[in-house]
Amino acid sequence: MSQTVVVEMARDALWLALLLSGPLLTAALGVGLLVSIVQAVTSIQEQTLSFVPKLFAVGALFLFLFSWMLEQAVKYTSDLFRSLPGIVG
């Protein structure tokens, strides 16, 4: 197995991780920012207030995107298994 194959496999794995986690992290960031703005405007200083909206937003987005995320993960895994004979020898 050459060095370029290992680097390419690592790059693909990191890209898939970013692709799958990006929308969920972006939703959590957006909801957290909105809740922080509302807290700053209303002078509410409750630290745990942002947890529940983030949880609901990420959970709803996860349910919405689950089939796409699963499809991407299965596609990556099947491509990886198909390329194993070429990688090993």
Chimera marker file (.cmm) of the C-alpha trace (Angstrom):
<marker_set name="trace">
<marker id="1" x="0.000" y="0.000" z="0.000" r="1" g="1" b="0" radius="0.5"/>
<marker id="2" x="1.534" y="3.267" z="-1.086" r="1" g="1" b="0" radius="0.5"/>
<marker id="3" x="1.598" y="6.475" z="0.827" r="1" g="1" b="0" radius="0.5"/>
<marker id="4" x="-0.691" y="8.262" z="-1.615" r="1" g="1" b="0" radius="0.5"/>
<marker id="5" x="-3.390" y="5.617" z="-1.175" r="1" g="1" b="0" radius="0.5"/>
<marker id="6" x="-3.283" y="6.038" z="2.609" r="1" g="1" b="0" radius="0.5"/>
<marker id="7" x="-3.443" y="9.815" z="2.323" r="1" g="1" b="0" radius="0.5"/>
<marker id="8" x="-6.351" y="9.582" z="-0.110" r="1" g="1" b="0" radius="0.5"/>
<marker id="9" x="-8.231" y="7.193" z="2.175" r="1" g="1" b="0" radius="0.5"/>
<marker id="10" x="-7.677" y="9.501" z="5.162" r="1" g="1" b="0" radius="0.5"/>
<marker id="11" x="-8.769" y="12.521" z="3.116" r="1" g="1" b="0" radius="0.5"/>
<marker id="12" x="-11.959" y="10.756" z="2.037" r="1" g="1" b="0" radius="0.5"/>
<marker id="13" x="-12.725" y="9.686" z="5.616" r="1" g="1" b="0" radius="0.5"/>
<marker id="14" x="-12.224" y="13.216" z="6.947" r="1" g="1" b="0" radius="0.5"/>
<marker id="15" x="-14.317" y="14.676" z="4.129" r="1" g="1" b="0" radius="0.5"/>
<marker id="16" x="-17.158" y="12.259" z="4.931" r="1" g="1" b="0" radius="0.5"/>
<marker id="17" x="-16.962" y="13.136" z="8.634" r="1" g="1" b="0" radius="0.5"/>
<marker id="18" x="-17.142" y="16.833" z="7.775" r="1" g="1" b="0" radius="0.5"/>
<marker id="19" x="-19.983" y="16.255" z="5.330" r="1" g="1" b="0" radius="0.5"/>
<marker id="20" x="-22.044" y="14.316" z="7.868" r="1" g="1" b="0" radius="0.5"/>
<marker id="21" x="-21.375" y="16.489" z="10.901" r="1" g="1" b="0" radius="0.5"/>
<marker id="22" x="-21.374" y="19.887" z="9.190" r="1" g="1" b="0" radius="0.5"/>
<marker id="23" x="-25.125" y="20.470" z="8.918" r="1" g="1" b="0" radius="0.5"/>
<marker id="24" x="-25.739" y="19.382" z="12.516" r="1" g="1" b="0" radius="0.5"/>
<marker id="25" x="-22.958" y="21.549" z="13.901" r="1" g="1" b="0" radius="0.5"/>
<marker id="26" x="-24.108" y="24.501" z="11.806" r="1" g="1" b="0" radius="0.5"/>
<marker id="27" x="-27.647" y="24.137" z="13.161" r="1" g="1" b="0" radius="0.5"/>
<marker id="28" x="-26.344" y="24.007" z="16.739" r="1" g="1" b="0" radius="0.5"/>
<marker id="29" x="-24.190" y="27.068" z="16.095" r="1" g="1" b="0" radius="0.5"/>
<marker id="30" x="-27.073" y="29.024" z="14.566" r="1" g="1" b="0" radius="0.5"/>
<marker id="31" x="-29.545" y="28.185" z="17.323" r="1" g="1" b="0" radius="0.5"/>
<marker id="32" x="-26.940" y="28.928" z="19.988" r="1" g="1" b="0" radius="0.5"/>
<marker id="33" x="-26.222" y="32.298" z="18.410" r="1" g="1" b="0" radius="0.5"/>
<marker id="34" x="-29.911" y="33.197" z="18.245" r="1" g="1" b="0" radius="0.5"/>
<marker id="35" x="-30.488" y="32.169" z="21.852" r="1" g="1" b="0" radius="0.5"/>
<marker id="36" x="-27.434" y="34.170" z="22.935" r="1" g="1" b="0" radius="0.5"/>
<marker id="37" x="-28.737" y="37.259" z="21.146" r="1" g="1" b="0" radius="0.5"/>
<marker id="38" x="-32.144" y="36.841" z="22.790" r="1" g="1" b="0" radius="0.5"/>
<marker id="39" x="-30.458" y="36.405" z="26.176" r="1" g="1" b="0" radius="0.5"/>
<marker id="40" x="-28.362" y="39.524" z="25.658" r="1" g="1" b="0" radius="0.5"/>
<marker id="41" x="-31.368" y="41.595" z="24.597" r="1" g="1" b="0" radius="0.5"/>
<marker id="42" x="-33.616" y="40.418" z="27.437" r="1" g="1" b="0" radius="0.5"/>
<marker id="43" x="-30.836" y="40.286" z="30.076" r="1" g="1" b="0" radius="0.5"/>
<marker id="44" x="-31.673" y="36.667" z="30.934" r="1" g="1" b="0" radius="0.5"/>
<marker id="45" x="-28.523" y="35.110" z="32.374" r="1" g="1" b="0" radius="0.5"/>
<marker id="46" x="-29.549" y="31.444" z="32.451" r="1" g="1" b="0" radius="0.5"/>
<marker id="47" x="-26.630" y="29.337" z="31.197" r="1" g="1" b="0" radius="0.5"/>
<marker id="48" x="-28.665" y="26.204" z="30.482" r="1" g="1" b="0" radius="0.5"/>
<marker id="49" x="-31.309" y="27.968" z="28.385" r="1" g="1" b="0" radius="0.5"/>
<marker id="50" x="-29.583" y="27.320" z="25.073" r="1" g="1" b="0" radius="0.5"/>
<marker id="51" x="-29.283" y="23.563" z="25.602" r="1" g="1" b="0" radius="0.5"/>
<marker id="52" x="-32.916" y="22.600" z="24.942" r="1" g="1" b="0" radius="0.5"/>
<marker id="53" x="-33.380" y="24.585" z="21.688" r="1" g="1" b="0" radius="0.5"/>
<marker id="54" x="-30.062" y="23.236" z="20.389" r="1" g="1" b="0" radius="0.5"/>
<marker id="55" x="-31.116" y="19.713" z="21.289" r="1" g="1" b="0" radius="0.5"/>
<marker id="56" x="-34.432" y="20.051" z="19.469" r="1" g="1" b="0" radius="0.5"/>
<marker id="57" x="-32.882" y="21.713" z="16.407" r="1" g="1" b="0" radius="0.5"/>
<marker id="58" x="-30.111" y="19.147" z="16.035" r="1" g="1" b="0" radius="0.5"/>
<marker id="59" x="-32.534" y="16.273" z="16.706" r="1" g="1" b="0" radius="0.5"/>
<marker id="60" x="-35.050" y="17.509" z="14.138" r="1" g="1" b="0" radius="0.5"/>
<marker id="61" x="-32.339" y="18.095" z="11.537" r="1" g="1" b="0" radius="0.5"/>
<marker id="62" x="-30.877" y="14.665" z="12.253" r="1" g="1" b="0" radius="0.5"/>
<marker id="63" x="-34.258" y="13.022" z="11.697" r="1" g="1" b="0" radius="0.5"/>
<marker id="64" x="-34.714" y="15.025" z="8.504" r="1" g="1" b="0" radius="0.5"/>
<marker id="65" x="-31.245" y="14.225" z="7.115" r="1" g="1" b="0" radius="0.5"/>
<marker id="66" x="-30.875" y="10.681" z="8.464" r="1" g="1" b="0" radius="0.5"/>
<marker id="67" x="-31.618" y="8.896" z="5.192" r="1" g="1" b="0" radius="0.5"/>
<marker id="68" x="-29.151" y="11.079" z="3.289" r="1" g="1" b="0" radius="0.5"/>
<marker id="69" x="-26.484" y="10.649" z="5.968" r="1" g="1" b="0" radius="0.5"/>
<marker id="70" x="-26.975" y="6.887" z="5.994" r="1" g="1" b="0" radius="0.5"/>
<marker id="71" x="-26.795" y="6.777" z="2.202" r="1" g="1" b="0" radius="0.5"/>
<marker id="72" x="-23.501" y="8.691" z="2.222" r="1" g="1" b="0" radius="0.5"/>
<marker id="73" x="-21.989" y="6.456" z="4.906" r="1" g="1" b="0" radius="0.5"/>
<marker id="74" x="-23.073" y="3.265" z="3.132" r="1" g="1" b="0" radius="0.5"/>
<marker id="75" x="-21.726" y="4.558" z="-0.188" r="1" g="1" b="0" radius="0.5"/>
<marker id="76" x="-18.363" y="5.376" z="1.381" r="1" g="1" b="0" radius="0.5"/>
<marker id="77" x="-18.173" y="2.004" z="3.119" r="1" g="1" b="0" radius="0.5"/>
<marker id="78" x="-19.093" y="0.034" z="0.020" r="1" g="1" b="0" radius="0.5"/>
<marker id="79" x="-16.551" y="1.997" z="-2.058" r="1" g="1" b="0" radius="0.5"/>
<marker id="80" x="-13.925" y="1.285" z="0.581" r="1" g="1" b="0" radius="0.5"/>
<marker id="81" x="-14.698" y="-2.447" z="0.643" r="1" g="1" b="0" radius="0.5"/>
<marker id="82" x="-14.665" y="-2.591" z="-3.167" r="1" g="1" b="0" radius="0.5"/>
<marker id="83" x="-11.229" y="-0.968" z="-3.254" r="1" g="1" b="0" radius="0.5"/>
<marker id="84" x="-9.694" y="-3.319" z="-0.653" r="1" g="1" b="0" radius="0.5"/>
<marker id="85" x="-8.420" y="-5.941" z="-3.161" r="1" g="1" b="0" radius="0.5"/>
<marker id="86" x="-6.588" y="-3.213" z="-5.068" r="1" g="1" b="0" radius="0.5"/>
<marker id="87" x="-5.163" y="-1.735" z="-1.888" r="1" g="1" b="0" radius="0.5"/>
<marker id="88" x="-3.958" y="-4.982" z="-0.330" r="1" g="1" b="0" radius="0.5"/>
<marker id="89" x="-2.310" y="-6.472" z="-3.331" r="1" g="1" b="0" radius="0.5"/>
<link id1="1" id2="2" r="1" g="1" b="0" radius="0.2"/>
<link id1="2" id2="3" r="1" g="1" b="0" radius="0.2"/>
<link id1="3" id2="4" r="1" g="1" b="0" radius="0.2"/>
<link id1="4" id2="5" r="1" g="1" b="0" radius="0.2"/>
<link id1="5" id2="6" r="1" g="1" b="0" radius="0.2"/>
<link id1="6" id2="7" r="1" g="1" b="0" radius="0.2"/>
<link id1="7" id2="8" r="1" g="1" b="0" radius="0.2"/>
<link id1="8" id2="9" r="1" g="1" b="0" radius="0.2"/>
<link id1="9" id2="10" r="1" g="1" b="0" radius="0.2"/>
<link id1="10" id2="11" r="1" g="1" b="0" radius="0.2"/>
<link id1="11" id2="12" r="1" g="1" b="0" radius="0.2"/>
<link id1="12" id2="13" r="1" g="1" b="0" radius="0.2"/>
<link id1="13" id2="14" r="1" g="1" b="0" radius="0.2"/>
<link id1="14" id2="15" r="1" g="1" b="0" radius="0.2"/>
<link id1="15" id2="16" r="1" g="1" b="0" radius="0.2"/>
<link id1="16" id2="17" r="1" g="1" b="0" radius="0.2"/>
<link id1="17" id2="18" r="1" g="1" b="0" radius="0.2"/>
<link id1="18" id2="19" r="1" g="1" b="0" radius="0.2"/>
<link id1="19" id2="20" r="1" g="1" b="0" radius="0.2"/>
<link id1="20" id2="21" r="1" g="1" b="0" radius="0.2"/>
<link id1="21" id2="22" r="1" g="1" b="0" radius="0.2"/>
<link id1="22" id2="23" r="1" g="1" b="0" radius="0.2"/>
<link id1="23" id2="24" r="1" g="1" b="0" radius="0.2"/>
<link id1="24" id2="25" r="1" g="1" b="0" radius="0.2"/>
<link id1="25" id2="26" r="1" g="1" b="0" radius="0.2"/>
<link id1="26" id2="27" r="1" g="1" b="0" radius="0.2"/>
<link id1="27" id2="28" r="1" g="1" b="0" radius="0.2"/>
<link id1="28" id2="29" r="1" g="1" b="0" radius="0.2"/>
<link id1="29" id2="30" r="1" g="1" b="0" radius="0.2"/>
<link id1="30" id2="31" r="1" g="1" b="0" radius="0.2"/>
<link id1="31" id2="32" r="1" g="1" b="0" radius="0.2"/>
<link id1="32" id2="33" r="1" g="1" b="0" radius="0.2"/>
<link id1="33" id2="34" r="1" g="1" b="0" radius="0.2"/>
<link id1="34" id2="35" r="1" g="1" b="0" radius="0.2"/>
<link id1="35" id2="36" r="1" g="1" b="0" radius="0.2"/>
<link id1="36" id2="37" r="1" g="1" b="0" radius="0.2"/>
<link id1="37" id2="38" r="1" g="1" b="0" radius="0.2"/>
<link id1="38" id2="39" r="1" g="1" b="0" radius="0.2"/>
<link id1="39" id2="40" r="1" g="1" b="0" radius="0.2"/>
<link id1="40" id2="41" r="1" g="1" b="0" radius="0.2"/>
<link id1="41" id2="42" r="1" g="1" b="0" radius="0.2"/>
<link id1="42" id2="43" r="1" g="1" b="0" radius="0.2"/>
<link id1="43" id2="44" r="1" g="1" b="0" radius="0.2"/>
<link id1="44" id2="45" r="1" g="1" b="0" radius="0.2"/>
<link id1="45" id2="46" r="1" g="1" b="0" radius="0.2"/>
<link id1="46" id2="47" r="1" g="1" b="0" radius="0.2"/>
<link id1="47" id2="48" r="1" g="1" b="0" radius="0.2"/>
<link id1="48" id2="49" r="1" g="1" b="0" radius="0.2"/>
<link id1="49" id2="50" r="1" g="1" b="0" radius="0.2"/>
<link id1="50" id2="51" r="1" g="1" b="0" radius="0.2"/>
<link id1="51" id2="52" r="1" g="1" b="0" radius="0.2"/>
<link id1="52" id2="53" r="1" g="1" b="0" radius="0.2"/>
<link id1="53" id2="54" r="1" g="1" b="0" radius="0.2"/>
<link id1="54" id2="55" r="1" g="1" b="0" radius="0.2"/>
<link id1="55" id2="56" r="1" g="1" b="0" radius="0.2"/>
<link id1="56" id2="57" r="1" g="1" b="0" radius="0.2"/>
<link id1="57" id2="58" r="1" g="1" b="0" radius="0.2"/>
<link id1="58" id2="59" r="1" g="1" b="0" radius="0.2"/>
<link id1="59" id2="60" r="1" g="1" b="0" radius="0.2"/>
<link id1="60" id2="61" r="1" g="1" b="0" radius="0.2"/>
<link id1="61" id2="62" r="1" g="1" b="0" radius="0.2"/>
<link id1="62" id2="63" r="1" g="1" b="0" radius="0.2"/>
<link id1="63" id2="64" r="1" g="1" b="0" radius="0.2"/>
<link id1="64" id2="65" r="1" g="1" b="0" radius="0.2"/>
<link id1="65" id2="66" r="1" g="1" b="0" radius="0.2"/>
<link id1="66" id2="67" r="1" g="1" b="0" radius="0.2"/>
<link id1="67" id2="68" r="1" g="1" b="0" radius="0.2"/>
<link id1="68" id2="69" r="1" g="1" b="0" radius="0.2"/>
<link id1="69" id2="70" r="1" g="1" b="0" radius="0.2"/>
<link id1="70" id2="71" r="1" g="1" b="0" radius="0.2"/>
<link id1="71" id2="72" r="1" g="1" b="0" radius="0.2"/>
<link id1="72" id2="73" r="1" g="1" b="0" radius="0.2"/>
<link id1="73" id2="74" r="1" g="1" b="0" radius="0.2"/>
<link id1="74" id2="75" r="1" g="1" b="0" radius="0.2"/>
<link id1="75" id2="76" r="1" g="1" b="0" radius="0.2"/>
<link id1="76" id2="77" r="1" g="1" b="0" radius="0.2"/>
<link id1="77" id2="78" r="1" g="1" b="0" radius="0.2"/>
<link id1="78" id2="79" r="1" g="1" b="0" radius="0.2"/>
<link id1="79" id2="80" r="1" g="1" b="0" radius="0.2"/>
<link id1="80" id2="81" r="1" g="1" b="0" radius="0.2"/>
<link id1="81" id2="82" r="1" g="1" b="0" radius="0.2"/>
<link id1="82" id2="83" r="1" g="1" b="0" radius="0.2"/>
<link id1="83" id2="84" r="1" g="1" b="0" radius="0.2"/>
<link id1="84" id2="85" r="1" g="1" b="0" radius="0.2"/>
<link id1="85" id2="86" r="1" g="1" b="0" radius="0.2"/>
<link id1="86" id2="87" r="1" g="1" b="0" radius="0.2"/>
<link id1="87" id2="88" r="1" g="1" b="0" radius="0.2"/>
<link id1="88" id2="89" r="1" g="1" b="0" radius="0.2"/>
</marker_set>
